[in-house]
């Protein structure tokens, strides 16, 4: 199979069918029609084998993850996803790689269908295995969630169960052991197939003052948010959410470090004025749990305090310092 046969077989009709796609896979560029009066929101992420996912990870999970990390970026902007471009660098194109591509496309396509995303183009080339996805969406003017709006006195919230994905990766890599098969499966699934919080992001329009998604660790990503806002934050580790599976796997300190520094969560981390707390609870009722974990303060930086008031130092992920 050659490059163009592979594109036609696995990707030409992948994802949702959208009436706003005038021309998709197969030409020099895609043609799409954004909703009248809305702003385009664009993001891109690259996943490299051995850096962003283990070499032996199920290719269907890799396909899912490659789109999920981009969906999470748009969720953090309060944008509605619509169109994706996919660039694949493949080491070869033999029978084994065709099986890999089939599974990859299945995982990518399943998440694309869930979120109404159409694959409209991309590229394939030869080299070390890497996946780049560019995702486009739209948001009404003035309603995009930014990192720069947090104010002193705002409360800091996080969705879901940060730390589970990092614990799942530790299990996949053999750095941790888990006695419970059910807990192991739950934690590994959080890494294999993150659940981007697109619906929550849309609900936070006009409610949250600032928002970011967690990719490199809760503490580090919160640091980026407060730096963009010109403020700081104080977190209480006793308030950090912890899933039953993570509680069973790790002791108190290890669980805190997974939660604050693990990364790969793709949860939303956002700030809300305290007076909007009842509205926040009503707006997000029945959706993924959201947990208040601290507050915005004037002093710059992020301080993470344990139950005794002692500060905990946690490092997040940096591609070049940790390469």
C-alpha positions as CSV (number, residue, x, y, z in Angstrom):
1,X,0.0,0.0,0.0
2,X,1.3,3.5,-0.9
3,X,0.7,6.8,0.8
4,X,-2.3,7.9,-1.1
5,X,-4.0,4.5,-0.9
6,X,-3.5,4.6,2.9
7,X,-5.1,8.1,3.1
8,X,-8.1,7.0,1.1
9,X,-8.6,3.8,3.0
10,X,-8.2,5.0,6.6
11,X,-8.8,8.8,6.7
12,X,-10.8,10.0,3.7
13,X,-14.2,9.7,5.5
14,X,-13.0,9.7,9.1
15,X,-14.9,11.6,11.8
16,X,-18.3,13.4,11.7
17,X,-20.1,14.5,8.5
18,X,-20.6,18.2,8.8
19,X,-22.5,20.5,6.5
20,X,-20.0,23.3,7.0
21,X,-17.2,21.2,5.3
22,X,-17.4,22.2,1.6
23,X,-14.2,20.2,0.7
24,X,-12.4,17.8,2.9
25,X,-9.6,15.1,2.5
26,X,-8.2,14.8,-1.0
27,X,-7.3,18.3,-2.2
28,X,-4.5,20.8,-1.5
29,X,-6.5,22.4,1.3
30,X,-9.9,22.0,3.0
31,X,-12.7,24.5,2.6
32,X,-14.9,25.0,5.6
33,X,-17.6,27.6,6.5
34,X,-17.3,29.1,10.0
35,X,-20.6,30.1,11.8
36,X,-21.5,33.7,10.9
37,X,-20.0,36.2,13.3
38,X,-18.0,33.7,15.4
39,X,-14.2,33.7,16.0
40,X,-12.0,30.8,14.8
41,X,-10.1,29.0,17.6
42,X,-7.1,27.0,16.4
43,X,-4.7,24.7,18.3
44,X,-2.2,22.0,17.5
45,X,-0.3,19.3,19.4
46,X,2.4,16.8,18.4
47,X,2.7,13.4,20.0
48,X,6.0,11.5,19.7
49,X,6.5,7.8,20.4
50,X,8.5,7.3,23.6
51,X,7.8,10.9,24.7
52,X,4.1,11.2,24.8
53,X,3.1,7.6,24.8
54,X,4.8,4.2,25.3
55,X,5.9,2.4,22.1
56,X,3.6,-0.6,22.9
57,X,0.5,1.5,23.6
58,X,-2.6,0.3,21.7
59,X,-2.7,2.3,18.5
60,X,-6.5,2.8,19.0
61,X,-5.6,4.6,22.3
62,X,-2.9,6.7,20.5
63,X,-5.5,7.8,18.0
64,X,-7.9,8.7,20.7
65,X,-5.2,10.6,22.7
66,X,-4.0,12.5,19.7
67,X,-7.4,14.1,19.2
68,X,-8.2,14.3,23.0
69,X,-5.3,16.6,23.8
70,X,-6.5,19.1,21.2
71,X,-10.1,18.9,22.2
72,X,-8.9,19.7,25.7
73,X,-7.2,22.9,24.5
74,X,-10.4,24.1,22.8
75,X,-12.4,23.1,26.0
76,X,-10.1,25.4,28.0
77,X,-11.0,28.2,25.6
78,X,-14.7,27.6,25.8
79,X,-14.7,26.9,22.0
80,X,-16.8,24.3,20.1
81,X,-14.7,21.9,18.1
82,X,-15.4,21.3,14.4
83,X,-12.5,20.5,12.0
84,X,-9.3,18.5,12.4
85,X,-6.1,18.2,10.3
86,X,-3.9,15.2,10.9
87,X,-0.2,14.8,10.0
88,X,1.4,11.4,10.4
89,X,5.1,10.5,10.4
90,X,5.4,6.8,9.9
91,X,8.6,4.7,10.0
92,X,7.3,2.4,7.2
93,X,4.1,1.3,5.4
94,X,4.0,-2.4,5.5
95,X,1.3,-4.9,6.5
96,X,2.0,-4.4,10.3
97,X,1.8,-0.7,9.9
98,X,-1.5,-1.0,8.0
99,X,-2.9,-2.8,11.0
100,X,-1.6,-0.1,13.2
101,X,-3.2,2.6,11.0
102,X,-6.6,0.8,11.0
103,X,-6.6,0.7,14.8
104,X,-5.3,4.3,15.1
105,X,-8.1,5.5,12.8
106,X,-10.7,3.6,14.8
107,X,-9.6,5.4,18.0
108,X,-9.3,8.8,16.4
109,X,-12.6,8.4,14.6
110,X,-14.5,7.3,17.7
111,X,-13.6,10.4,19.6
112,X,-14.2,12.6,16.6
113,X,-17.7,11.3,16.2
114,X,-18.4,11.9,19.9
115,X,-17.6,15.6,19.5
116,X,-18.8,16.2,16.0
117,X,-15.4,16.7,14.5
118,X,-14.7,16.2,10.8
119,X,-11.2,15.2,9.6
120,X,-10.7,17.5,6.6
121,X,-7.1,17.0,5.6
122,X,-3.5,16.5,6.7
123,X,-0.3,14.9,5.5
124,X,1.7,11.7,5.7
125,X,5.5,11.3,5.5
126,X,8.3,8.9,6.5
127,X,10.3,9.1,9.7
128,X,10.1,8.3,13.4
129,X,6.6,7.7,14.6
130,X,4.9,11.0,15.4
131,X,1.4,12.4,15.2
132,X,0.4,16.1,14.8
133,X,-3.2,17.2,15.0
134,X,-4.5,20.7,14.3
135,X,-8.0,21.3,15.5
136,X,-10.3,24.2,14.6
137,X,-13.4,25.4,16.4
138,X,-15.4,28.5,17.0
139,X,-16.5,30.8,19.8
140,X,-18.7,33.9,19.9
141,X,-16.8,37.2,20.2
142,X,-16.1,38.2,23.8
143,X,-16.9,34.7,25.2
144,X,-13.6,32.9,24.9
145,X,-12.1,31.7,28.1
146,X,-8.6,33.1,28.6
147,X,-5.8,32.5,31.1
148,X,-5.5,36.2,31.9
149,X,-8.7,37.0,33.7
150,X,-8.2,35.7,37.3
151,X,-8.6,38.2,40.1
152,X,-7.6,38.3,43.7
153,X,-10.3,36.6,45.8
154,X,-11.4,34.2,43.0
155,X,-11.7,30.6,43.9
156,X,-9.7,27.9,42.1
157,X,-11.6,24.9,40.8
158,X,-10.5,21.7,38.9
159,X,-12.7,19.1,37.2
160,X,-12.5,15.4,37.6
161,X,-9.7,13.5,39.2
162,X,-6.2,14.9,38.4
163,X,-3.3,12.6,39.1
164,X,-5.1,9.4,37.8
165,X,-3.5,9.6,34.4
166,X,0.0,10.0,35.8
167,X,-0.6,7.0,38.0
168,X,-1.9,5.1,35.1
169,X,1.3,5.8,33.1
170,X,3.4,4.7,36.1
171,X,1.5,1.4,36.0
172,X,2.0,1.0,32.3
173,X,5.7,1.7,32.6
174,X,6.1,-0.7,35.6
175,X,7.1,2.1,38.0
176,X,4.1,1.2,40.2
177,X,2.2,-2.0,41.1
178,X,-1.5,-2.3,41.9
179,X,-3.1,-5.1,43.8
180,X,-6.6,-4.5,42.4
181,X,-7.2,-5.2,38.7
182,X,-10.2,-2.9,38.7
183,X,-8.1,0.0,40.1
184,X,-5.3,-0.7,37.7
185,X,-7.7,-0.7,34.7
186,X,-9.4,2.6,35.9
187,X,-6.1,4.4,36.3
188,X,-4.6,3.1,33.0
189,X,-7.8,4.1,31.2
190,X,-7.4,7.7,32.4
191,X,-4.0,7.8,30.6
192,X,-5.0,5.8,27.5
193,X,-8.3,7.6,26.8
194,X,-8.5,11.0,28.5
195,X,-12.0,12.6,28.5
196,X,-11.7,16.2,27.3
197,X,-14.1,18.4,29.1
198,X,-15.6,20.2,26.1
199,X,-19.1,20.4,27.5
200,X,-17.8,21.9,30.8
201,X,-15.8,24.5,28.8
202,X,-18.9,25.6,27.0
203,X,-20.8,26.0,30.2
204,X,-18.0,28.1,31.8
205,X,-18.5,30.9,29.2
206,X,-19.4,34.0,31.1
207,X,-18.9,32.2,34.4
208,X,-15.2,31.5,34.8
209,X,-12.7,34.4,34.9
210,X,-9.8,32.3,33.6
211,X,-9.2,28.8,32.5
212,X,-6.5,26.4,31.4
213,X,-6.3,22.6,30.8
214,X,-3.9,20.4,32.7
215,X,-1.3,18.8,30.5
216,X,2.0,19.4,32.3
217,X,0.8,19.1,35.9
218,X,-1.8,21.0,38.0
219,X,0.6,23.2,39.9
220,X,2.7,24.1,36.9
221,X,-0.3,24.9,34.7
222,X,-1.9,26.9,37.4
223,X,1.3,28.8,37.6
224,X,0.9,29.7,33.9
225,X,-2.6,30.9,34.5
226,X,-1.9,33.1,37.4
227,X,1.2,34.5,35.7
228,X,-0.9,35.5,32.7
229,X,-3.4,37.1,35.1
230,X,-0.7,39.0,37.1
231,X,-1.7,37.3,40.4
232,X,-0.8,34.2,42.4
233,X,-2.6,31.3,44.0
234,X,-2.7,29.3,47.2
235,X,-3.7,25.7,47.1
236,X,-4.7,23.4,50.0
237,X,-3.5,19.8,49.4
238,X,-6.2,18.6,51.8
239,X,-8.8,19.8,49.3
240,X,-7.3,18.1,46.3
241,X,-9.7,15.5,44.8
242,X,-8.5,11.9,44.9
243,X,-10.2,9.0,43.2
244,X,-10.7,5.7,45.1
245,X,-8.2,4.0,42.7
246,X,-5.4,6.6,43.4
247,X,-6.1,6.4,47.1
248,X,-5.6,2.7,47.0
249,X,-2.4,2.9,44.9
250,X,-0.5,5.7,46.6
251,X,0.2,7.0,50.1
252,X,-0.7,10.7,51.0
253,X,2.5,12.3,49.7
254,X,2.7,10.2,46.6
255,X,-0.9,10.9,45.8
256,X,-0.3,14.7,46.2
257,X,2.7,14.5,43.9
258,X,0.7,12.6,41.2
259,X,-2.1,15.1,41.5
260,X,0.0,18.3,41.5
261,X,2.8,17.3,39.2
262,X,1.8,14.3,37.2
263,X,0.3,15.9,34.0
264,X,-1.6,14.2,31.2
265,X,-4.9,14.8,33.0
266,X,-6.6,17.1,30.4
267,X,-8.9,18.3,33.2
268,X,-9.9,22.0,33.3
269,X,-8.5,24.3,35.9
270,X,-10.4,27.5,36.3
271,X,-11.2,30.5,38.5
272,X,-14.6,31.8,39.6
273,X,-15.5,34.7,41.8
274,X,-16.8,33.4,45.2
275,X,-20.2,35.1,44.7
276,X,-20.8,32.9,41.6
277,X,-20.4,29.6,43.5
278,X,-24.1,28.9,43.7
279,X,-24.5,29.6,39.9
280,X,-21.5,27.4,39.2
281,X,-22.9,24.5,41.1
282,X,-26.3,24.9,39.4
283,X,-24.7,25.3,35.9
284,X,-22.5,22.2,36.2
285,X,-25.1,20.0,38.1
286,X,-25.0,16.5,36.7
287,X,-21.8,16.9,34.9
288,X,-18.2,15.8,35.9
289,X,-17.5,16.8,39.5
290,X,-15.7,20.1,40.1
291,X,-13.6,20.7,43.2
292,X,-12.6,24.0,44.9
293,X,-8.9,23.6,45.8
294,X,-7.8,27.1,46.6
295,X,-8.0,30.8,46.0
296,X,-6.3,33.5,44.0
297,X,-4.0,35.8,46.0
298,X,-2.0,38.9,45.2
299,X,1.5,37.4,45.8
300,X,2.8,35.9,42.6
301,X,3.4,32.2,42.2
302,X,1.6,29.1,43.4
303,X,1.9,27.9,47.0
304,X,0.8,24.4,47.8
305,X,0.2,24.0,51.5
306,X,-0.4,20.7,53.4
307,X,-2.7,20.2,56.3
308,X,-0.1,21.6,58.7
309,X,0.5,24.7,56.6
310,X,3.8,23.5,55.3
311,X,4.6,24.3,51.7
312,X,5.1,21.4,49.2
313,X,7.4,21.8,46.2
314,X,6.2,20.0,43.1
315,X,7.8,20.1,39.6
316,X,5.7,19.7,36.5
317,X,6.7,18.5,33.0
318,X,9.2,20.4,30.8
319,X,10.1,18.7,27.4
320,X,13.6,20.1,27.3
321,X,14.6,20.0,31.0
322,X,13.4,16.4,31.2
323,X,14.3,15.2,27.7
